[in-house]
Amino acid sequence: MASPKSPAYIVGVGLTPFIKPRRSREYPELGFEAGVKALLDAGLNYDDVNQGVACYCYGDTTSGQRIFYQFGMTGIPVWNTNNACATGSTGLHMARTLVGSGAADVVLVIGFEQMSPGSIKSIWSDRPSPMGLSTALMEETRGKHGSPRNAQYFANAGREYMEKYGAKAEDFAEIARISHEHSQRNPYAQFRQKYSLKEIMDSPMIHAPLTKLQCSPTSDGAGAAVIVSQEFLDSRPQLRDQAILMAGQSLMTDTPALFSRSAMDLVGYDMTKRAAQAAMKEAGVSPSDIKVCELHDCFSANELILLEGLGFSEQGKAHEMVRRGDITYGGKGPIVNPSGGLISKGHPLGATGLAQCAELTWQLRGWANNRHVDADVALQHNLGLGGAVVINVYKRADGKANRQLSDAEITKASAFDYNPATEAKHPSVADTEKVRSRTHRSDYALGDTMEKLQARL
């Protein structure tokens, strides 16, 4: 796979709080808020944006335009993309490809989701499912059950790991305990409550060994990132201190290993391993260089299996890594999901990859000062059944390790009067005025978004 001609950098990120899917906020408002924050963070106006990428799974065609038109109707290309749970990071892959090829200097990526309560269900019952063959194989090898199908996929993978390597149900529960403990310090997390190992194991069983508190909840929310070229960054030297280099990246799909009858390969172990190796090779790093990682823990079983798939543990030893406390503060590392991960933060499918990106951007800048990890390299893993996996390896643009900054230092150097890594606030009318197009804005395209945002202030 050829490397891009031009490096790509993240210069702005923005998030909304992830919330229960109760239609308390609609996707045009969510996407607009995240995009406003990302453009503010980058110090850019929408007129600077060459192309837009909208990332979502549940929504009608051109939902992206519904969001992007609120910033301005500048006529730029807006791509609408859906790649299962890896949708947000697929948008990041598109942005880096566009920038790296010279097709754009500034790309705004907005991931968003407005979901229905309860477990994820397909809304296309009148045609073959893209997961139909995988589901048939799962039922052939592991039986047919009435529990939520996605939970079955990942619980079965966990069972296979237990059978092969001796992991226990407590190991999966410990992963969830750590994620919930981390989430207390993330203001964007849907759930920010700490649980004991016993409380996690005693919560309702979804599909053994996974209990409810080991499963990511459906969520509404949005995230955004601004990706720029080397040439553009050189023209805005004031952005260099906050720029994060996308040092290595890989988007991969399945090989015939998907149908090997392994429950682990059925949920992306093989493609994760291949993509991680490719992205780290491009970035010139090894697993031991990664100090902080946002890993796609839609279920705790997935995290344990992919600690090995990403190369953080020897084969069959990931549960020992968990038992030693290596994946949390005070352990050998890497520290996994300081954000709380999908299990606690929530999983609005199109926004998940952007939320991971925001967390690691804040970590490498030194802004995540209430959950800081000393790091100079970070890895993001985002996976979707069906399937796709995206790995991003990040470094600071200046090549240095991060330094934990105080809120006073952050507000002095940034576009915010607060630290967005540790405090979630809605943008003001003045904020939106700074980033909306100066030449091609349409107040009609905003609909009632501004009234909704003002009411939340």
C-alpha positions as CSV (number, residue, x, y, z in Angstrom):
1,M,0.0,0.0,0.0
2,A,1.5,3.3,-1.1
3,S,2.1,6.0,1.4
4,P,0.4,9.4,0.8
5,K,2.4,12.0,-1.1
6,S,1.7,14.6,1.5
7,P,1.5,14.1,5.3
8,A,-1.9,14.8,6.9
9,Y,-2.5,16.5,10.2
10,I,-5.4,16.8,12.7
11,V,-5.6,20.4,13.7
12,G,-9.1,20.6,15.2
13,V,-11.5,18.2,17.0
14,G,-14.9,18.6,18.5
15,L,-17.4,16.4,20.4
16,T,-20.9,16.5,21.8
17,P,-21.8,14.6,24.9
18,F,-22.9,11.1,24.1
19,I,-26.5,10.6,25.3
20,K,-29.2,8.0,25.5
21,P,-31.1,7.7,22.2
22,R,-34.4,9.4,23.2
23,R,-34.6,12.0,20.4
24,S,-33.8,14.8,22.9
25,R,-31.3,16.1,20.3
26,E,-31.6,15.6,16.5
27,Y,-28.7,14.8,14.2
28,P,-28.5,18.2,12.4
29,E,-27.9,20.0,15.7
30,L,-25.5,17.3,17.0
31,G,-23.4,17.4,13.8
32,F,-23.4,21.2,13.7
33,E,-22.2,21.5,17.3
34,A,-19.3,19.0,16.8
35,G,-18.3,20.7,13.5
36,V,-18.4,24.2,15.1
37,K,-16.1,23.0,17.9
38,A,-13.6,21.4,15.5
39,L,-13.4,24.5,13.3
40,L,-13.0,26.7,16.4
41,D,-10.3,24.5,17.6
42,A,-8.5,24.7,14.3
43,G,-9.0,28.5,14.1
44,L,-10.6,28.1,10.6
45,N,-13.7,29.3,8.8
46,Y,-15.8,27.0,6.7
47,D,-14.7,28.9,3.7
48,D,-11.3,27.2,4.2
49,V,-12.8,23.7,3.9
50,N,-12.2,22.1,0.5
51,Q,-14.2,18.9,1.0
52,G,-16.5,17.4,3.7
53,V,-17.0,13.8,4.8
54,A,-20.2,12.8,6.7
55,C,-20.1,9.5,8.6
56,Y,-23.3,7.8,9.8
57,C,-25.1,4.4,9.6
58,Y,-28.7,5.2,10.5
59,G,-30.0,8.0,8.3
60,D,-31.3,8.8,4.8
61,T,-29.1,9.7,1.8
62,T,-27.4,13.1,1.9
63,S,-27.9,13.5,5.6
64,G,-24.4,14.9,5.5
65,Q,-25.5,17.8,3.4
66,R,-28.2,18.6,5.9
67,I,-25.4,19.2,8.5
68,F,-22.8,20.8,6.3
69,Y,-25.2,23.3,4.6
70,Q,-25.6,24.8,8.1
71,F,-22.0,26.1,7.9
72,G,-22.3,27.3,4.3
73,M,-23.4,26.4,0.9
74,T,-20.1,26.7,-0.8
75,G,-20.6,24.0,-3.3
76,I,-17.8,21.7,-2.1
77,P,-18.0,17.9,-2.4
78,V,-19.7,16.3,0.6
79,W,-19.1,12.5,0.9
80,N,-21.7,10.4,2.8
81,T,-20.1,7.2,4.1
82,N,-21.3,4.1,5.9
83,N,-18.9,1.3,7.0
84,A,-20.7,-0.3,10.0
85,C,-19.1,0.6,13.3
86,A,-15.9,1.7,11.6
87,T,-17.7,4.5,9.8
88,G,-16.1,7.4,11.7
89,S,-12.6,6.2,11.1
90,T,-13.4,5.4,7.5
91,G,-14.1,9.1,7.2
92,L,-10.7,9.8,8.7
93,H,-9.2,7.4,6.1
94,M,-11.0,9.3,3.3
95,A,-9.8,12.6,4.6
96,R,-6.1,11.5,4.8
97,T,-6.4,10.0,1.3
98,L,-7.8,13.2,-0.1
99,V,-5.2,15.3,1.6
100,G,-2.3,12.9,0.8
101,S,-3.2,12.7,-2.9
102,G,-3.3,16.5,-3.2
103,A,-7.1,16.6,-3.9
104,A,-7.7,18.8,-0.8
105,D,-5.8,20.9,1.7
106,V,-8.5,21.1,4.3
107,V,-11.1,18.3,5.0
108,L,-13.9,18.5,7.6
109,V,-15.0,15.1,8.8
110,I,-18.3,14.9,10.9
111,G,-19.5,11.7,12.3
112,F,-22.9,11.5,13.9
113,E,-25.7,9.1,14.8
114,Q,-29.3,9.3,16.0
115,M,-30.2,5.7,17.1
116,S,-33.2,3.8,18.4
117,P,-33.2,2.5,22.0
118,G,-32.3,-1.1,22.6
119,S,-29.9,-3.5,20.8
120,I,-28.9,-2.7,17.3
121,K,-31.3,-4.1,14.7
122,S,-31.4,-4.0,10.9
123,I,-34.1,-2.0,9.3
124,W,-33.7,-3.8,5.9
125,S,-35.8,-6.9,6.4
126,D,-36.8,-7.2,2.7
127,R,-33.4,-8.2,1.3
128,P,-30.3,-10.3,2.1
129,S,-28.3,-9.1,5.1
130,P,-24.6,-8.4,4.5
131,M,-24.1,-10.4,7.7
132,G,-26.3,-13.3,6.6
133,L,-23.5,-15.7,5.8
134,S,-21.5,-14.8,9.0
135,T,-24.7,-15.3,11.1
136,A,-25.4,-18.7,9.4
137,L,-21.8,-19.8,10.2
138,M,-22.1,-18.5,13.8
139,E,-25.3,-20.5,14.4
140,E,-23.8,-23.6,12.7
141,T,-20.7,-23.5,14.9
142,R,-22.1,-22.0,18.2
143,G,-25.9,-22.6,18.1
144,K,-28.9,-20.4,17.6
145,H,-30.0,-18.2,20.5
146,G,-32.5,-15.5,21.3
147,S,-30.0,-13.0,22.7
148,P,-28.9,-9.9,20.8
149,R,-27.0,-11.0,17.7
150,N,-24.0,-8.7,18.1
151,A,-23.6,-9.8,21.7
152,Q,-23.6,-13.4,20.5
153,Y,-20.8,-12.7,18.0
154,F,-18.5,-11.2,20.6
155,A,-19.4,-13.5,23.4
156,N,-18.6,-16.5,21.2
157,A,-15.3,-15.0,20.4
158,G,-14.6,-14.6,24.1
159,R,-15.6,-18.2,24.7
160,E,-13.2,-19.4,22.0
161,Y,-10.4,-17.4,23.7
162,M,-11.3,-19.0,27.0
163,E,-11.3,-22.5,25.5
164,K,-7.9,-22.0,23.8
165,Y,-6.0,-20.0,26.5
166,G,-7.7,-20.4,29.9
167,A,-9.2,-16.9,30.3
168,K,-12.0,-16.6,32.8
169,A,-15.3,-14.7,32.8
170,E,-13.7,-12.4,35.5
171,D,-11.1,-11.3,33.0
172,F,-13.8,-9.8,30.7
173,A,-15.5,-8.3,33.6
174,E,-12.3,-6.7,34.8
175,I,-11.9,-5.0,31.4
176,A,-15.4,-3.5,31.9
177,R,-14.5,-2.4,35.4
178,I,-11.5,-0.5,34.2
179,S,-13.5,1.1,31.4
180,H,-16.2,2.3,33.7
181,E,-13.6,3.6,36.2
182,H,-11.8,5.6,33.4
183,S,-15.2,7.1,32.2
184,Q,-15.6,9.1,35.4
185,R,-13.1,11.6,34.1
186,N,-14.6,12.0,30.6
187,P,-17.3,14.7,30.5
188,Y,-18.6,13.4,27.1
189,A,-19.3,9.8,28.3
190,Q,-22.9,8.6,28.4
191,F,-22.2,6.7,31.6
192,R,-19.7,8.0,34.2
193,Q,-20.3,5.6,37.1
194,K,-17.8,3.4,38.8
195,Y,-18.6,-0.3,39.4
196,S,-17.0,-3.1,41.4
197,L,-16.1,-6.3,39.7
198,K,-18.9,-8.0,41.5
199,E,-21.5,-5.5,40.3
200,I,-20.4,-6.0,36.8
201,M,-20.5,-9.8,37.0
202,D,-23.9,-9.7,38.8
203,S,-25.5,-7.4,36.2
204,P,-28.0,-9.1,33.9
205,M,-26.5,-11.7,31.6
206,I,-26.8,-10.8,27.9
207,H,-25.0,-13.8,26.4
208,A,-22.4,-15.6,28.6
209,P,-19.8,-14.6,29.5
210,L,-21.0,-11.0,28.7
211,T,-23.2,-9.2,31.2
212,K,-25.0,-5.9,30.6
213,L,-22.2,-3.7,32.0
214,Q,-19.8,-5.3,29.6
215,C,-21.8,-4.2,26.5
216,S,-21.7,-0.8,24.8
217,P,-25.0,1.1,24.8
218,T,-26.7,2.6,21.8
219,S,-26.2,6.3,21.8
220,D,-26.8,9.6,20.1
221,G,-23.9,12.0,19.5
222,A,-21.5,13.5,17.1
223,G,-17.7,14.1,16.7
224,A,-15.7,16.1,14.1
225,A,-12.1,16.6,13.0
226,V,-10.3,18.9,10.7
227,I,-7.6,17.3,8.6
228,V,-5.0,19.5,6.7
229,S,-2.0,19.0,4.4
230,Q,1.6,19.8,5.1
231,E,1.4,22.9,2.8
232,F,-1.6,24.2,4.6
233,L,0.0,23.6,8.0
234,D,3.1,25.4,6.9
235,S,1.0,28.4,5.9
236,R,-0.5,28.5,9.4
237,P,2.5,28.0,11.8
238,Q,0.4,29.0,14.8
239,L,-1.3,25.6,14.4
240,R,1.9,23.5,14.7
241,D,1.9,23.2,18.5
242,Q,-1.6,21.6,18.4
243,A,-1.2,19.6,15.2
244,I,-1.2,15.8,15.4
245,L,0.4,13.8,12.6
246,M,-1.5,10.9,11.1
247,A,1.8,8.9,11.0
248,G,0.4,5.6,9.9
249,Q,-3.0,4.4,8.8
250,S,-4.7,1.3,7.4
251,L,-8.2,0.4,6.4
252,M,-8.6,-3.3,5.7
253,T,-11.4,-5.8,5.1
254,D,-11.7,-9.6,5.6
255,T,-9.8,-12.4,3.9
256,P,-11.2,-16.0,3.7
257,A,-10.1,-16.3,7.3
258,L,-13.5,-14.8,8.1
259,F,-15.1,-18.1,7.3
260,S,-12.4,-20.3,9.0
261,R,-15.0,-21.3,11.6
262,S,-13.1,-19.4,14.2
263,A,-15.4,-17.2,16.3
264,M,-12.5,-14.8,16.8
265,D,-11.9,-14.3,13.1
266,L,-15.6,-13.8,12.7
267,V,-15.3,-10.6,14.7
268,G,-12.3,-9.1,13.1
269,Y,-9.2,-10.6,14.8
270,D,-7.4,-11.5,11.6
271,M,-8.1,-8.2,9.8
272,T,-7.2,-6.2,12.9
273,K,-3.9,-8.0,13.2
274,R,-3.0,-7.3,9.5
275,A,-4.2,-3.6,9.6
276,A,-2.3,-2.9,12.8
277,Q,0.9,-4.3,11.4
278,A,0.6,-2.2,8.2
279,A,-0.2,1.0,10.1
280,M,2.6,0.6,12.6
281,K,5.1,-0.2,9.8
282,E,4.1,3.0,7.9
283,A,4.5,5.0,11.1
284,G,7.8,3.4,11.9
285,V,6.7,2.1,15.4
286,S,6.2,-1.2,17.2
287,P,3.5,-2.2,19.7
288,S,5.9,-1.4,22.5
289,D,6.1,2.2,21.4
290,I,2.3,2.7,21.9
291,K,1.6,4.3,25.3
292,V,-2.1,5.1,24.9
293,C,-4.7,3.3,22.8
294,E,-8.4,3.8,22.0
295,L,-9.6,0.3,21.2
296,H,-13.0,-0.6,19.8
297,D,-14.5,-2.3,22.9
298,C,-18.1,-2.6,21.8
299,F,-18.0,-5.6,24.2
300,S,-15.3,-6.4,26.8
301,A,-14.5,-9.7,25.0
302,N,-13.5,-7.8,21.9
303,E,-11.0,-5.7,23.9
304,L,-9.3,-8.8,25.4
305,I,-9.0,-10.6,22.1
306,L,-7.7,-7.5,20.3
307,L,-5.0,-6.7,22.9
308,E,-3.4,-9.7,21.3
309,G,-4.4,-8.8,17.7
310,L,-2.8,-5.4,18.1
311,G,0.4,-6.9,19.3
312,F,0.2,-5.7,22.9
313,S,0.5,-9.2,24.3
314,E,1.9,-12.6,23.3
315,Q,-0.5,-15.1,21.8
316,G,-2.8,-16.4,24.4
317,K,-1.5,-14.0,27.1
318,A,-3.9,-11.1,26.9
319,H,-5.9,-12.1,29.9
320,E,-2.7,-12.2,32.0
321,M,-2.0,-8.6,30.8
322,V,-5.5,-7.6,32.1
323,R,-4.9,-9.4,35.4
324,R,-1.6,-7.6,36.0
325,G,-3.4,-4.2,35.5
326,D,-1.2,-3.4,32.5
327,I,-4.0,-1.6,30.6
328,T,-4.8,1.0,33.2
329,Y,-2.9,3.7,35.1
330,G,0.1,2.4,37.0
331,G,0.5,-0.7,34.8
332,K,3.1,-1.5,32.1
333,G,0.8,-0.1,29.4
334,P,-0.4,0.7,27.0
335,I,-3.2,2.5,28.8
336,V,-6.4,1.4,26.9
337,N,-9.5,3.6,26.6
338,P,-8.7,6.4,29.0
339,S,-12.0,7.9,27.6
340,G,-13.9,5.0,29.1
341,G,-14.2,3.3,25.7
342,L,-17.4,2.4,24.0
343,I,-18.6,0.4,27.0
344,S,-19.0,3.6,29.1
345,K,-18.7,6.4,26.6
346,G,-21.4,5.0,24.4
347,H,-21.4,4.0,20.8
348,P,-23.2,6.3,18.3
349,L,-21.8,4.3,15.4
350,G,-20.8,7.1,13.0
351,A,-19.4,9.2,15.7
352,T,-17.3,6.6,17.5
353,G,-14.2,6.9,15.4
354,L,-14.2,10.7,15.7
355,A,-14.5,10.4,19.5
356,Q,-11.5,8.1,19.6
357,C,-9.6,10.6,17.4
358,A,-10.6,13.5,19.7
359,E,-9.4,11.7,22.8
360,L,-6.0,10.8,21.4
361,T,-5.6,14.3,20.0
362,W,-6.2,15.7,23.5
363,Q,-3.9,13.2,25.0
364,L,-1.0,14.0,22.7
365,R,-1.5,17.7,23.1
366,G,-1.5,17.3,26.9
367,W,-5.0,18.7,27.3
368,A,-6.6,15.6,28.9
369,N,-5.1,16.6,32.2
370,N,-7.5,14.7,34.4
371,R,-6.7,11.4,32.7
372,H,-3.2,12.2,31.3
373,V,-1.0,9.5,29.8
374,D,2.7,10.2,29.1
375,A,2.9,9.4,25.4
376,D,4.6,10.3,22.2
377,V,2.7,7.7,20.1
378,A,-1.0,6.8,20.2
379,L,-3.0,4.1,18.4
380,Q,-6.7,4.2,17.4
381,H,-8.6,1.0,16.5
382,N,-12.1,1.1,15.1
383,L,-13.9,-2.1,13.8
384,G,-17.1,-2.9,12.1
385,L,-18.6,-6.3,11.5
386,G,-19.2,-7.1,7.9
387,G,-16.5,-6.0,7.8
388,A,-13.9,-3.2,8.1
389,V,-11.2,-2.1,10.5
390,V,-9.3,1.1,10.6
391,I,-6.0,1.6,12.5
392,N,-4.6,5.1,13.0
393,V,-1.2,5.8,14.5
394,Y,-0.7,9.3,15.8
395,K,2.3,11.4,16.7
396,R,2.7,15.1,17.6
397,A,3.7,17.3,14.6
398,D,6.7,18.5,16.5
399,G,7.9,14.9,17.2
400,K,8.0,15.5,21.0
401,A,6.3,13.6,23.8
402,N,3.3,15.3,25.4
403,R,3.4,17.4,28.5
404,Q,0.4,17.7,30.8
405,L,-0.9,21.2,30.5
406,S,-3.0,23.1,33.1
407,D,-6.4,24.5,32.2
408,A,-4.9,28.0,32.3
409,E,-2.3,27.1,29.8
410,I,-4.9,25.5,27.5
411,T,-7.3,28.4,27.5
412,K,-4.4,30.9,26.9
413,A,-3.2,29.0,23.8
414,S,-6.6,27.8,22.4
415,A,-9.8,29.2,20.9
416,F,-11.8,28.2,24.0
417,D,-12.3,29.8,27.4
418,Y,-12.4,26.4,29.0
419,N,-10.6,23.0,28.5
420,P,-12.7,21.0,26.0
421,A,-11.0,17.8,27.0
422,T,-12.3,18.0,30.6
423,E,-15.5,20.1,30.2
424,A,-18.3,19.7,27.7
425,K,-20.0,23.0,26.8
426,H,-22.3,24.0,23.9
427,P,-21.0,26.6,21.4
428,S,-22.3,30.1,21.7
429,V,-23.9,32.2,18.9
430,A,-20.6,34.1,18.7
431,D,-18.8,30.8,18.2
432,T,-21.0,29.8,15.3
433,E,-20.5,33.2,13.7
434,K,-16.7,32.7,13.7
435,V,-16.9,29.5,11.7
436,R,-19.8,29.8,9.4
437,S,-19.1,30.8,5.8
438,R,-18.6,34.5,5.3
439,T,-19.6,34.4,1.6
440,H,-22.1,31.5,1.1
441,R,-24.1,31.2,4.3
442,S,-27.8,30.4,4.3
443,D,-29.7,31.2,7.5
444,Y,-32.6,29.1,6.0
445,A,-30.3,26.0,6.0
446,L,-29.9,26.3,9.8
447,G,-33.5,25.5,10.3
448,D,-34.1,25.6,14.1
449,T,-30.6,24.6,15.1
450,M,-29.6,27.9,16.5
451,E,-32.7,28.2,18.6
452,K,-32.0,24.8,20.1
453,L,-28.4,25.6,20.8
454,Q,-29.3,28.9,22.4
455,A,-31.8,27.2,24.6
456,R,-29.1,24.8,25.9
457,L,-26.7,27.6,26.9
